[in-house]
Amino acid sequence: MHPLKHPRNALFAGIAFVVIAAIYWAVPYFGGWQLDYAGVTMLALLGVAVALMAYVLIAGSTNE
């Protein structure tokens, strides 16, 4: 049996990093401080990678 009922729910594993990236962007932007675009980009892409890898691992696991 899959740890998740539907492998498409692996998307939620990556959404956390995208939300963190949005917060990481919003706090300096609205605070008037210097913004780290590289950090925001890497966090957002990390979310995409984590979601994709979680899907691959869950979809490839056995149905026991």
Secondary structure as GFF3:
##gff-version 3
##sequence-region A 1 64
A	DSSP	three_ten_helix	7	10	.	.	.	ID=ss1
A	DSSP	alpha_helix	11	31	.	.	.	ID=ss2
A	DSSP	alpha_helix	37	59	.	.	.	ID=ss3
###
